[in-house]
Amino acid sequence: MSVKIISRAEWGARPWDNDPRSSGPATVALASRTEWFVHYDGATPIVRTGYAIPRAIEAEHLANGWAGIGYSFVVDQAGNAYEGRGWGRVGAHCPGHNVSGLSVQIAIGGDQEPTPAALATARALYDEACERTGRKLAMKGHKDGFATLCPGTRLYAWVQAGMPAQGYKPAPNPGGSLPGGGAEVARYQVTINGLTYGYGAVGDHVTKVGEALVKRGHGSHYTSGPGPTWTDADTLCYSDFQQSLGHKGTAPHQDADGVPGESSLRTLLGTLPGKAATAPKAYAPPAFPAGIGPNKAAPSARTLQRALKAAGYMAKSVAEADNYGPQTQKAVAAFHNAYPQYRSQGVSYDPAIGPKGWAALFTLAYGK
Ligand SMILES: [Zn+2]
């Protein structure tokens, strides 16, 4: 069965290279593909849902100077598969393996547990990759090709176990117009006090909204639930509630479109759940220390080692030391492989951190 993939156009990708004239990354013949890489999002659990997931990865990868999302595909916890480089384009996910390797990022971070739906979709993509290439692609985690913590302990164990999963079924689209030609139901999300509402949002807070709607007599669209996943039924019920408050307009982005606003949510629940989002502080990396470099000893080497660990380029188990020794050098070179723009010019293996790389590394490690 071929996997339902939400195309770049559907999820609202920026043009390749953020440039409408770009023809995008080079194409790669399926015959060149021999391996399959699994990635995760990084050290931090992610709470985004729906189209916000590929868009966030795209923003990060464009900022890296890449053409767009570097993975072949991204799979979210609902089991949606989003097109990144797709079947036919060179990746930007693992140096040395971007032609030979197709890849999927499962959109979890840290210790987050992948859902059975996410694993089933990722596995179905792998099976389809094997079918398309006519060979059994080697199953690999990012760390099998590159010094990194990716894909995290849970996904790496899964890869090593042979990626067991079953029961793939296409997830409903996380956003967009309704199939079947019905009136368009809003399928965008909003974040209020750090919690996400709208189609595809998941959590106790979604259940609580549904229960409150039912209690107020606006539960007529539920055939199951409410909660914990926000469906079109939640949107339609919430729209009824908004209309009862006198709001007008049920088309997406009008006042009664069924996607909560702060005031209607407060009216419904009495208080706003969640905690007020604090404005992200601009991160200022520490100044580049004088005298830092391979085989030199200075306390600043420890600062560097901590940032390398925080950014995932050095194992946490490596002991800190004043000496900028072989392990620090190897980790810096790995960082440079991922961000070649910070290498010294003309150097392909660069163990020496420079001022720009220093700033980028610290921003990567601590900037968000
Ligand atoms: Zn990775």
Boltz pocket constraint, residues with backbone or C-beta under 6 A from the ligand:
constraints:
  - pocket:
      binder: B
      contacts: [[A, 38], [A, 39], [A, 40], [A, 93], [A, 142], [A, 148], [A, 150], [A, 151]]
      max_distance: 6.0
